[in-house]
């Protein structure tokens, strides 16, 4: 079979790497299309290099811009590739603008869509990602869910066909890439379990100056490593936001380095979706700088706590949040990518 895989953002490169490997191992043809949603080399090219993903056959180089304009550029480019390549399937991942643009283009041309990481819901329609994933789920032929909660969400919306629970491809990736060696701790003078890791990139925090200042102020005096998203750095410069003592800002890290930092941190503070799971994989307590999460299982099992940008809640979690319960394998057995390929073959 012939697949067109659409990716555009850092987490999608990770997810696609393990599924692409499984596809190619089964001798399927895969055409990789990069929308260019993440275009900075530290957020894009380095991920392809470190995970040995073949260079994309197509790169739309869309870049940043308003949501409507960005998706329109993607739709135009993806539609042309679909017409030229005539794939049997379109593969999309997660919940970015690239995900929805790919799904819409394929649906209009009657190309069946396989959505990896389907069924996630934050129940917050103010998040662009929530709109992207809901619409993508409703036009997909196959929906690959990481957890039972995702399946339950789909059924509540009236979706019953094509649903499969396969586990999480991010778990596949974490197991594989965490075995690779890196000197990221030594380069930044860090000792295992003696530092906190911070990531902040969501508009709900970065576009709200007070939220960003509250987060930083709550962490003053802590030993923190902060691999900063380029967009976050630009916002800090534009608004003259200074980091307090104790927060060490570094450039974005590659996936292997990121996994090592999460695995060895005493706690993770993040507004990322995927990194909440990575913390769970490695038993690192996670403090989520949001008011809601798609990964409700991590909350229910006691390994994740929501603080939003509330400085008092953040301080309390840093000082007192210390989960110690069991961590059942709720995200599968590390073979989600092979299951996905097998299910598509049998469809």
C-alpha positions in Angstrom: 0.0 0.0 0.0 1.0 3.6 -0.5 0.8 6.1 2.4 1.1 9.8 2.6 2.2 10.8 6.1 1.6 14.5 7.0 3.7 16.0 9.9 4.6 19.5 10.8 5.4 19.9 14.5 8.1 18.4 16.8 5.9 15.8 18.6 4.7 14.5 15.2 8.2 13.8 14.1 8.7 11.5 17.1 5.4 9.7 16.6 5.9 9.3 12.9 9.4 7.9 13.2 8.3 4.7 14.9 5.2 4.1 12.7 7.2 4.9 9.5 9.8 2.3 10.5 7.0 -0.3 11.0 5.5 0.6 7.6 8.7 0.3 5.8 9.6 -2.9 7.6 6.4 -4.4 6.0 7.5 -3.1 2.6 4.8 -0.4 2.3 5.5 2.7 0.3 5.5 5.9 2.4 5.6 9.5 1.1 6.5 12.0 3.9 5.1 15.5 3.7 6.4 18.2 6.1 4.2 21.2 6.3 6.9 23.4 7.8 4.7 24.3 10.8 7.9 23.9 12.9 10.6 25.3 10.7 13.5 26.2 13.0 16.3 23.6 12.6 16.4 23.1 16.4 12.7 22.2 16.3 12.7 20.3 13.0 15.8 19.1 11.1 17.6 17.9 14.2 14.7 15.6 15.0 14.9 14.0 11.5 18.7 13.6 12.0 18.7 12.1 15.5 15.8 9.7 14.8 17.1 8.8 11.3 13.8 9.7 9.6 14.2 9.8 5.8 14.1 13.4 4.5 10.6 14.4 3.5 9.7 14.1 -0.1 7.7 17.3 0.2 8.3 20.3 2.4 5.6 23.0 2.1 7.7 25.5 4.2 4.5 27.2 5.4 6.0 28.6 8.6 4.1 30.6 11.2 1.1 32.8 10.7 -2.6 33.2 11.7 -4.5 29.9 12.0 -6.7 30.5 9.0 -3.9 31.6 6.7 -1.6 28.8 7.9 -4.2 26.0 7.3 -5.1 27.4 3.9 -1.5 27.3 2.8 -1.3 23.7 4.0 -4.6 22.6 2.4 -3.5 23.9 -0.9 -0.1 22.2 -0.8 -1.4 18.9 0.6 -4.2 18.7 -1.9 -1.7 19.0 -4.8 0.4 16.2 -3.4 -2.6 14.0 -2.9 -3.6 14.5 -6.5 -0.1 13.8 -7.7 0.7 10.8 -5.5 -2.7 9.1 -5.3 -2.0 7.4 -1.9 -4.2 4.6 -0.5 -4.1 6.2 2.9 -3.4 9.5 4.6 -1.7 9.2 8.0 -2.0 12.1 10.5 -0.9 12.5 14.1 -2.1 14.3 17.1 -3.9 17.7 17.0 -1.9 20.4 15.2 -3.0 22.6 12.3 -1.0 20.2 10.1 -3.2 17.3 11.3 -6.5 19.0 10.5 -5.3 20.4 7.2 -4.1 17.0 6.1 -7.4 15.3 7.1 -9.6 18.0 5.4 -7.6 17.7 2.2 -7.9 13.9 2.1 -11.6 13.8 3.1 -12.5 16.1 0.2 -10.6 13.8 -2.2 -12.1 10.6 -0.6 -8.7 9.3 0.5 -9.2 7.3 3.8 -7.6 8.8 6.9 -5.9 7.1 9.7 -5.6 9.3 12.8 -2.9 8.2 15.3 -3.6 9.5 18.9 -7.4 9.8 18.3 -10.0 10.5 21.0 -8.1 12.8 23.2 -10.2 15.6 24.7 -9.4 18.6 27.1 -13.0 19.8 26.8 -11.7 23.3 26.3 -12.7 24.7 22.9 -10.5 27.8 23.5 -7.6 25.5 22.7 -7.0 25.3 18.9 -5.8 21.7 19.4 -9.2 20.7 20.8 -10.9 21.8 17.6 -8.3 20.2 15.4 -8.5 16.8 17.0 -12.3 16.7 17.2 -12.8 17.6 13.6 -10.1 15.1 12.5 -11.7 12.3 14.5 -15.0 12.8 12.9 -13.7 12.4 9.3 -11.2 9.6 9.9 -11.8 6.0 8.8 -9.4 4.5 11.3 -9.0 6.0 14.8 -6.0 4.7 16.8 -6.6 5.4 20.5 -3.8 5.3 23.1 -6.2 4.6 26.1 -9.7 3.5 27.0 -10.6 7.0 28.0 -10.0 8.1 24.4 -12.3 5.4 23.2 -15.0 6.5 25.7 -14.7 10.1 24.4 -15.3 9.1 20.8 -18.3 7.0 21.7 -19.8 9.9 23.6 -19.6 11.9 20.4 -21.3 9.1 18.4 -18.2 7.6 16.8 -18.3 3.8 16.9 -16.7 2.6 13.7 -13.0 2.2 13.0 -11.9 2.6 16.7 -9.0 0.6 17.9 -7.0 0.8 21.2 -3.4 0.2 20.4 -1.4 2.0 23.1 0.7 5.1 22.7 3.3 5.4 19.9 5.1 7.9 22.2 5.7 5.1 24.6 7.2 3.1 21.7 9.5 6.0 21.0 10.4 6.7 24.6 11.5 3.1 25.1 13.6 3.1 22.0 15.2 6.5 22.1 15.9 6.7 25.8 18.5 4.0 25.3 20.6 6.3 23.2 23.5 8.0 25.0 23.7 11.8 25.5 25.9 14.1 27.6 23.1 16.7 28.2 23.4 16.5 32.0 27.2 16.9 32.0 27.1 19.8 29.5 24.8 21.7 31.8 26.4 20.7 35.1 23.3 18.8 36.3 23.0 15.8 38.7 20.3 13.2 38.4 17.2 14.0 40.6 18.8 17.3 41.7 17.1 19.7 39.4 13.6 20.6 38.0 12.9 20.7 34.3 10.6 23.5 32.9 9.0 23.9 29.5 6.5 26.7 28.6 5.2 27.2 25.0 1.4 27.2 24.9 -0.3 30.5 24.0 -2.4 30.4 27.1 0.8 31.0 29.1 3.2 32.7 26.6 0.6 35.2 25.2 -0.5 36.2 28.7 2.3 38.2 30.1 1.1 37.9 33.7 0.9 34.1 33.4 4.4 33.9 32.2 5.7 36.2 34.9 3.7 34.3 37.5 5.3 31.0 36.5 8.8 32.4 36.5 8.3 34.2 39.8 7.0 31.0 41.5 10.2 29.2 40.6 12.7 31.8 41.9 15.6 30.2 43.8 15.0 26.7 42.5 17.5 24.7 40.5 15.8 24.6 37.1 16.8 23.8 33.5 14.7 25.5 30.9 15.0 24.4 27.3 13.1 27.3 25.8 11.0 27.2 22.6 12.1 29.9 20.2 8.7 31.5 20.3 8.8 31.7 24.1 12.3 33.3 23.9 11.1 35.9 21.4 8.1 36.8 23.5 10.4 37.2 26.6 12.7 39.5 24.6 9.8 41.6 23.2 8.2 42.1 26.6 11.5 42.5 28.5 10.7 39.5 30.8 13.6 38.6 33.0 14.3 35.2 34.4 14.7 35.0 38.2 17.7 33.5 39.9 17.9 29.7 39.6 16.4 29.2 36.2 19.0 28.2 33.6 17.8 28.9 30.1 19.2 26.7 27.3 18.5 26.3 23.6 15.9 23.7 22.5 17.2 20.2 22.9 16.7 17.2 20.6 14.4 14.3 21.5 17.0 12.1 23.1 18.3 15.0 25.2 14.8 15.9 26.2 14.0 12.3 27.3 17.2 12.3 29.4 16.3 15.6 31.1 12.8 14.4 31.9 14.0 11.0 33.2 16.6 12.5 35.5 14.6 15.5 36.8 13.2 15.4 40.3 10.0 17.0 38.9 8.8 18.3 35.5 6.9 21.5 35.1 5.3 21.8 31.7 2.3 22.9 29.6 3.1 20.3 27.0 0.8 17.4 26.4 3.3 14.8 25.3 5.8 15.6 28.1 3.2 14.8 30.7 3.2 11.2 29.4 7.0 11.1 29.2 7.1 12.0 32.9 4.7 9.2 33.6 6.8 6.7 31.6 9.8 7.4 33.7 8.2 7.9 37.1 9.0 11.7 37.2 6.3 13.7 39.1 4.7 16.2 36.7 3.3 19.6 37.5 1.2 20.8 34.6 1.0 24.5 34.1 -2.5 24.3 32.6 -6.1 24.2 33.9 -6.9 20.9 32.1 -5.2 18.0 30.5 -6.0 15.4 27.8 -4.1 12.8 29.8 -6.5 12.5 32.7 -5.1 9.0 33.6 -1.9 10.6 34.9 -4.0 12.8 37.2 -6.2 9.9 38.3 -3.2 7.8 39.1 -1.6 10.5 41.2 1.5 11.3 39.0 0.4 14.6 37.6 -1.1 17.7 39.2 -2.7 20.8 37.6 -1.7 24.2 38.8 -2.3 26.5 35.9 -0.2 29.6 36.2 -1.2 30.2 39.8 2.1 31.0 41.6 0.9 29.7 45.0 -0.2 26.3 43.5 3.0 26.0 41.7 5.1 26.7 44.8 3.1 24.2 46.8 3.5 21.5 44.1 7.2 22.1 43.9 7.5 21.8 47.6 5.0 19.0 48.4 3.9 17.0 45.4 5.6 13.6 45.8 3.7 10.7 44.2 4.8 7.2 45.2 2.0 4.9 44.0 2.1 2.3 41.3 2.4 3.2 37.6 0.4 0.6 35.6 1.2 0.3 31.9 -1.8 2.2 30.7 -0.1 3.3 27.5 0.4 -0.2 26.0 3.3 -2.5 25.7 5.6 -0.4 23.5 4.4 -2.1 20.2 1.6 0.4 19.2 3.3 1.1 15.9 3.3 -2.5 14.8 -0.4 -2.9 15.8 -1.3 0.2 13.8 0.3 -1.2 10.6 -1.3 -4.6 11.1 -4.8 -3.1 11.6 -4.5 -1.0 8.5 -3.4 -4.1 6.5 -6.5 -6.0 7.8 -8.9 -3.1 7.2 
